[in-house]
Amino acid sequence: MTDQLAVAVRFALYLVLMIGFGTAAFALHAPRGTADALPLRRLFVASALGGLVLSIAGLMILAAGMAGVALSEVDRATVMSVLTGTATGMAWIVRMTALCGLLVMACFPARIAAAGAAVSGALALATLAWAGHGAADEGVTGQVHLGADIAHLLAAGIWLGALLGLLLLLARPMSRIDAAHVDLSHRALQGFSRVGTIAVATIVVTGAVSGWLLVGPAGVPRLGSTLYGRLLLAKIALFVVMLAFAWGNRFRLTPALDRARDDGDRASAVAALRWSLALETGCAVAVLGLVAWLGTLDPIASS
């Protein structure tokens, strides 16, 4: 039960922290006016509060695991030893501070809030790397692995945050989607196509680095015979599906939305994008679930 709870908390943390950072980053690189069209303050508050609660839960689970006791038996001394005696504990303190900063940012106007939230959110999200496999290595290898994991997290957060932001832009009732809003949504989609390309390239490169360090060429033939390997293959397959959706959005559905400004057939163009973005987002959430599970397994020993 504790292992299942740990996976659930890890998954929820990935999700809420990526939403906080990713939506802030999206508001910054999207066209002017996008920040005012999104419920950024509510997203930042939800991400910060959710991250704070989930981080406390994660700390208790970690302390219980390190002490070999039930959650109900974790005491203050055990928690303090984790906070002061481990890199994960120090990362936890940094995360809690960053999340408090994210909460404060929700009090400012949208554009200022987005800039501050992007910094606080990035810092909070990056600390999750210390709870993964990358923090287990030492020396130069450890630094490379940890750096790759941090870059991987931030790139994934940018992608997921943009998907959510675009969905929110197009989710409003058709009666509220006029020509100006279609134009804003189209420019946001076009803008993200460039940022998304960089994010995808970063995910591919950093994922390859982490995979090489965790599995290595000798472990590739065994991927199908271990639980870790099967989950990793499922993650890669979902990533490929996301790329297919992204390709369709960029080269088919976004141009169709642009044409809809002239011929007036907005409903069908918006509906098609809604479905595509929703399915791509669903794949992203499923990937996060797999990542949370993978982080609790031994890449070599899992079977």
C-alpha positions as a printed Julia matrix, in Angstrom:
303×3 Matrix{Float64}:
   0.0    0.0     0.0
   2.84   2.4     0.86
   4.47   1.84   -2.54
   1.18   2.55   -4.31
   0.69   5.69   -2.23
   4.23   6.82   -3.06
   3.55   6.44   -6.79
   0.23   8.31   -6.48
   1.86  11.2    -4.59
   4.76  11.37   -7.06
   2.34  11.43   -9.98
   0.21  14.17   -8.43
   3.34  16.24   -7.65
   4.59  15.96  -11.22
   1.18  17.06  -12.47
   0.52  20.05  -10.21
   4.07  21.41  -10.42
   4.19  21.11  -14.2
   0.86  22.92  -14.42
   2.13  25.77  -12.26
   5.39  26.22  -14.15
   4.1   25.28  -17.59
   1.1   27.61  -17.68
   3.3   30.48  -16.47
   5.85  29.76  -19.19
   3.06  29.52  -21.77
   1.65  32.91  -20.75
   5.11  34.44  -21.22
   5.87  33.1   -24.69
   2.28  33.3   -26.0
   0.99  36.43  -27.78
   0.16  39.49  -25.71
  -3.31  39.18  -24.28
  -3.08  35.45  -23.65
  -2.27  35.89  -19.95
  -5.43  37.95  -19.45
  -7.53  35.28  -21.21
  -6.41  32.5   -18.86
  -7.31  31.86  -15.18
  -3.66  32.11  -14.19
  -4.2   33.17  -10.6
  -6.41  30.19   -9.87
  -3.94  27.87  -11.58
  -1.01  29.24   -9.57
  -2.9   29.01   -6.28
  -4.04  25.46   -7.02
  -0.52  24.42   -8.07
   1.1   26.01   -5.01
  -1.36  24.66   -2.46
  -1.45  21.24   -4.09
   2.34  21.14   -4.23
   2.67  22.1    -0.57
   0.23  19.44    0.63
   1.64  16.74   -1.64
   5.22  17.59   -0.68
   4.37  17.12    2.99
   2.77  13.78    2.17
   5.79  12.76    0.11
   8.15  13.7     2.94
   6.21  11.53    5.38
   6.25   8.58    2.97
   9.99   9.0     2.39
  10.7    9.19    6.12
   8.61   6.08    6.74
  10.47   4.19    4.03
  13.91   5.22    5.28
  13.04   4.3     8.88
  11.27   1.09    7.88
   8.13   1.98    9.84
   4.47   2.59    9.09
   3.33   6.09    8.19
   1.54   6.38   11.52
   4.81   5.69   13.33
   6.91   8.43   11.74
   8.16  10.85   14.39
   9.67  14.31   14.32
  13.23  13.05   14.74
  12.95  10.85   11.65
  11.54  13.7     9.57
  14.27  16.08   10.71
  16.96  13.54    9.86
  15.6   13.37    6.3
  15.42  17.16    5.98
  18.87  17.9     7.36
  20.8   14.79    6.39
  19.84  14.1     2.77
  19.98  15.97   -0.53
  16.34  15.05   -1.06
  15.47  16.81    2.19
  17.32  19.98    1.15
  15.53  19.87   -2.2
  12.25  19.57   -0.28
  13.01  22.75    1.67
  13.83  24.61   -1.55
  10.6   23.35   -3.12
   8.44  24.49   -0.22
  10.06  27.94   -0.36
   9.52  28.15   -4.12
   5.89  27.1    -3.76
   5.3   29.84   -1.2
   6.75  32.24   -3.77
   4.39  30.85   -6.4
   1.47  31.48   -4.05
   2.56  35.09   -3.56
   2.8   35.59   -7.34
  -0.92  34.93   -7.65
  -1.52  38.3    -5.98
   0.05  40.29   -8.85
  -1.34  41.3   -12.26
  -1.35  38.52  -14.84
   1.82  39.41  -16.78
   3.91  40.09  -13.66
   2.46  37.02  -11.96
   3.41  34.85  -14.94
   7.04  36.01  -14.87
   7.43  35.42  -11.15
   5.52  32.15  -11.25
   7.71  30.85  -14.07
  10.8   31.33  -11.89
   9.24  29.94   -8.72
   7.54  27.12  -10.63
  10.74  26.14  -12.45
  12.64  25.97   -9.17
   9.91  23.88   -7.51
   9.67  21.51  -10.46
  13.46  21.11  -10.75
  13.68  19.86   -7.15
  11.79  16.71   -8.15
  14.97  15.54   -9.9
  16.49  14.85   -6.46
  13.76  12.27   -5.85
  14.63  10.35   -9.01
  17.35   8.04  -10.27
  19.56  10.92  -11.39
  20.35  11.86   -7.79
  21.76   8.4    -7.06
  24.85   8.75   -9.25
  28.04  10.42   -8.09
  30.79  12.54   -9.61
  30.59  13.85  -13.17
  28.14  11.12  -14.14
  25.83  12.19  -11.35
  26.0   15.84  -12.37
  25.25  15.0   -16.0
  22.38  12.7   -15.03
  20.88  15.2   -12.6
  21.22  18.03  -15.11
  19.53  15.91  -17.8
  16.67  15.08  -15.45
  16.13  18.74  -14.55
  16.11  19.8   -18.2
  13.76  16.9   -18.98
  11.33  18.01  -16.26
  11.33  21.64  -17.36
  10.84  20.8   -21.05
   7.99  18.45  -20.2
   6.44  21.14  -18.01
   6.58  23.66  -20.87
   4.84  21.17  -23.18
   2.13  20.17  -20.7
   1.53  23.77  -19.6
   1.1   24.89  -23.19
  -1.35  22.07  -23.89
  -3.44  23.09  -20.89
  -3.22  26.78  -21.82
  -4.33  26.12  -25.4
  -7.15  23.89  -24.17
  -8.37  26.62  -21.83
  -8.28  29.16  -24.66
 -10.49  26.94  -26.82
 -12.67  25.5   -24.06
 -14.92  28.52  -23.67
 -18.44  28.32  -25.19
 -18.63  29.02  -28.91
 -20.78  32.06  -28.19
 -17.71  33.63  -26.57
 -15.27  32.66  -29.32
 -15.36  35.6   -31.71
 -12.98  36.45  -34.54
 -10.58  38.21  -32.16
 -10.38  35.16  -29.88
  -9.85  32.86  -32.86
  -7.01  35.12  -33.96
  -5.46  35.04  -30.46
  -5.78  31.24  -30.27
  -4.27  30.83  -33.74
  -1.3   33.03  -32.88
  -0.82  31.12  -29.61
  -0.83  27.82  -31.48
   1.65  29.12  -34.04
   3.91  30.53  -31.34
   3.97  27.28  -29.43
   4.94  25.34  -32.54
   8.36  26.95  -32.32
   8.73  26.63  -28.55
   7.33  23.1   -28.7
  10.0   22.04  -31.18
  12.71  23.09  -28.73
  10.89  21.37  -25.85
  10.55  18.13  -27.81
  14.2   18.19  -28.85
  15.21  18.72  -25.22
  13.0   15.85  -24.07
  14.46  13.5   -26.68
  18.1   14.38  -25.94
  17.79  14.36  -22.13
  15.67  11.22  -22.21
  18.33   9.49  -24.29
  21.04  10.57  -21.84
  19.09   9.31  -18.83
  18.19   6.08  -20.61
  21.82   5.46  -21.54
  22.95   5.99  -17.95
  20.17   3.88  -16.43
  19.84   1.03  -18.92
  22.85   1.21  -21.23
  23.22  -0.61  -24.53
  23.54  -3.96  -22.77
  20.17  -3.52  -21.11
  18.19  -2.7   -24.28
  17.57  -6.36  -25.26
  16.15  -6.99  -21.76
  13.63  -4.13  -21.8
  10.74  -6.39  -22.73
  11.51  -8.84  -19.93
  11.48  -6.43  -16.95
   8.7   -4.34  -15.48
  10.89  -1.23  -15.71
  11.62  -1.96  -19.36
   7.98  -2.54  -20.27
   6.91   0.68  -18.58
   9.72   2.56  -20.31
   8.63   1.19  -23.69
   5.04   2.21  -22.94
   6.24   5.7   -22.06
   8.15   5.97  -25.35
   5.11   4.73  -27.29
   2.87   7.36  -25.67
   5.48  10.01  -26.44
   5.39   9.02  -30.12
   1.59   9.27  -30.08
   1.9   12.77  -28.59
   4.26  13.72  -31.42
   1.67  12.52  -33.93
  -0.99  14.7   -32.32
   1.42  17.65  -32.23
   2.19  17.17  -35.94
  -1.51  17.12  -36.78
  -2.15  20.23  -34.7
   0.66  22.17  -36.33
   0.24  21.22  -39.97
  -3.48  20.44  -40.27
  -5.67  21.78  -37.5
  -3.95  25.12  -36.86
  -4.11  26.13  -40.56
  -7.77  25.01  -40.57
  -8.45  27.35  -37.64
  -6.78  30.18  -39.56
  -9.03  29.53  -42.57
 -12.08  29.47  -40.29
 -11.58  33.18  -39.58
 -12.46  33.88  -43.2
 -15.19  31.37  -44.0
 -16.88  31.61  -40.59
 -16.88  27.85  -39.9
 -15.29  28.28  -36.49
 -17.21  25.59  -34.64
 -15.79  22.61  -36.52
 -12.22  23.96  -36.49
 -12.36  24.69  -32.77
 -13.97  21.33  -31.99
 -11.28  19.43  -33.91
  -8.53  21.25  -32.01
 -10.26  20.69  -28.69
 -10.37  16.94  -29.26
  -6.79  16.75  -30.49
  -5.42  18.83  -27.63
  -7.47  16.9   -25.08
  -6.19  13.56  -26.35
  -2.6   14.82  -26.46
  -2.98  16.11  -22.9
  -4.41  12.75  -21.84
  -1.33  11.03  -23.25
   0.89  13.48  -21.36
  -0.89  12.74  -18.08
  -0.52   9.0   -18.73
   3.21   9.52  -19.34
   3.5   11.28  -15.98
   1.83   8.31  -14.32
   4.4    5.99  -15.9
   7.26   8.31  -14.89
   6.04   8.31  -11.29
   5.98   4.51  -11.31
   9.35   4.18  -13.03
  10.93   6.39  -10.37
  10.16   3.8    -7.68
  11.7    0.85   -9.58
  15.25  -0.41   -9.95
  16.05  -0.23  -13.7
  18.19  -3.36  -13.47
  16.53  -5.51  -10.82
  12.81  -4.9   -11.59
  11.04  -7.85  -13.17
